[in-house]
């Protein structure tokens, strides 16, 4: 749906600039074929966080609410960064892994297809 500005020179205040997150950056995260989580999570994360910490301390507990969350084989997981496949360095920081402010990360687990294969 298009947006029509009432003034020709509309100037909005951009509130999701990286400067507004106290050293953190926004990272969007989604789990493909698991629409029980209907949209990506928005996570404010420090750029120096190791990818291994992101998985173990942030994503695994977050996905534990899903019935298949405990069955994720993180070593076999496939990752997309901004829509492109990539292999993260588990010991590298988010920044070193090319994950910056407003990057979209997607997790793919081909062995898991949602509750009863439904994609949910």
C-alpha positions in Angstrom: 0.0 0.0 0.0 1.6 3.3 -1.0 2.1 6.1 1.4 1.1 9.6 0.4 2.8 12.4 2.2 0.7 15.5 2.9 3.7 17.8 2.3 6.1 17.6 -0.6 9.2 17.9 1.7 8.3 15.4 4.4 11.2 14.9 6.8 10.7 12.1 9.3 12.9 11.3 12.3 14.5 7.9 11.6 14.4 6.2 15.0 16.0 2.9 14.2 19.5 4.3 13.4 22.3 2.4 15.0 23.2 5.4 17.1 20.0 5.0 19.0 20.8 1.5 20.4 23.6 2.2 22.9 26.3 0.3 21.2 24.0 -2.5 20.0 22.8 -3.1 16.5 19.4 -4.5 15.3 19.6 -8.0 13.8 16.5 -9.6 12.3 16.3 -13.3 12.8 13.9 -15.9 11.3 13.6 -19.6 11.2 12.5 -20.8 7.8 9.5 -23.2 7.6 8.6 -22.5 11.2 5.8 -19.9 11.0 4.7 -20.5 14.6 6.9 -17.5 14.9 5.0 -15.4 12.3 7.7 -12.8 11.7 11.4 -12.3 12.2 12.6 -11.5 15.7 14.3 -8.1 16.1 17.3 -8.6 18.4 19.5 -5.7 19.7 22.9 -7.3 19.8 26.5 -6.0 20.4 28.6 -6.2 17.2 31.4 -7.9 19.1 29.2 -10.8 20.3 30.7 -14.1 19.1 28.4 -16.0 16.7 28.7 -19.0 19.0 27.2 -16.9 21.9 24.4 -15.7 19.6 23.4 -19.3 18.9 23.9 -20.7 22.4 22.7 -17.8 24.6 20.2 -16.0 22.4 18.8 -18.2 19.6 18.6 -21.6 21.3 16.6 -20.3 24.3 14.5 -18.2 22.1 13.5 -21.1 19.9 13.0 -23.5 22.9 9.4 -22.4 23.0 8.8 -24.2 19.6 8.1 -28.0 19.9 11.0 -28.6 17.5 13.4 -26.2 19.1 15.2 -28.8 21.1 15.7 -31.0 18.0 17.7 -28.3 16.1 21.1 -29.7 15.1 23.0 -26.5 15.1 26.1 -28.1 13.5 24.0 -29.0 10.5 22.1 -25.7 10.3 22.2 -23.7 7.1 22.4 -19.9 7.3 21.3 -17.1 5.1 22.7 -13.6 5.6 20.7 -10.9 3.7 19.3 -13.7 1.5 22.6 -15.2 0.6 24.0 -18.5 2.0 26.9 -18.1 4.3 28.9 -20.3 6.7 29.5 -18.4 10.0 32.7 -18.5 11.9 31.4 -19.6 15.4 34.3 -17.8 17.2 34.1 -14.7 15.1 32.1 -11.7 16.2 28.9 -10.7 14.5 30.8 -7.8 12.8 33.5 -10.2 11.6 30.8 -12.5 10.2 29.4 -9.5 8.2 26.3 -9.1 10.4 25.7 -5.4 10.8 22.8 -3.1 11.8 19.5 -4.3 10.3 21.0 -7.5 8.8 18.5 -10.3 8.2 19.7 -13.7 9.4 17.7 -16.8 8.5 18.1 -20.3 9.9 17.3 -23.3 7.7 16.9 -26.8 9.2 16.0 -29.1 6.4 15.5 -32.0 8.7 12.7 -30.1 10.6 9.6 -29.0 8.7 7.5 -27.5 11.5 4.9 -29.1 13.7 3.8 -32.3 11.9 5.4 -31.1 8.7 3.0 -28.1 8.5 5.6 -25.3 8.3 4.4 -24.0 11.7 
